[in-house]
Amino acid sequence: MITETKIRKWGNSLAMIIPKEITKQEDLNEGDIVKVDISKEKRIDGFGILKGAPKFSREDKGDSDF
């Protein structure tokens, strides 16, 4: 089962919450030991993404085939 969850601060540690739907589907209970495969999502920051690209220009509104 693959899901996304947010890491949160818990005291001096970090924690994640397993959604209720998954605990039911996988029959998880307090004290169970689970294996977790962690892969961080890469965030895409659009700010500055077009830096250095040519400026946009208004197209001619003349006759066209469209």
N, C-alpha and C positions, 0 to 999 in steps of 0.2 A: 504494500500500500504506500503510495506516495502522496504527501500533502505538504503544504507550506505553513509555517508558523513563525511568529516573531519572537526573537530572543529578548528576554526582559531581565532587568536587574532583580536579584533576590538576595538581600543581605549583601555580602561581599562577593557573591557568585553571580553567574548568569544562568537563566533557566528558560525552558520552553514548555508550553502546555500542549498536551496531546488532545486534539479535539474529541469530544464525547462520542461522535459517530465512529471514530476509529477505535476507541476503547471498547465499544460494543461489538464492532465487526471482528476485532482481533481477540475478543474476550480477555482484555487486560484488566488486571486488578492491582490494588495497592500492594507493593512489595514484589511484583513480578520483575524479572530482569529482561530487558530488551536490548537489541542491538540497533544502533542508530548510524546511518550512513549520511554524513554531513557534506553538503555542497552549498557554498554561498552563492546566492543570486547576484549577478552582475547588474548594477544599476546603470542605466543610460542617462547621462545628463545632456539634455539638448542645448544647454546654454553654450553658445560659441561654436555649435556644430557646423555652421555655415561660414565661419570666419575664413576669409580669403576667397570665398566663392564670388563669381562675377555678380554685379548688381543686376537686379531684375529690371526689365524695361517693359513698358506697355506695348502690347502688340498692336499693329495697324488694324483698324476695324473696317478695312476695305472689303471688297468682294472675296468670298471664300467658297469652297466647295462643300462646306459643312452646313 
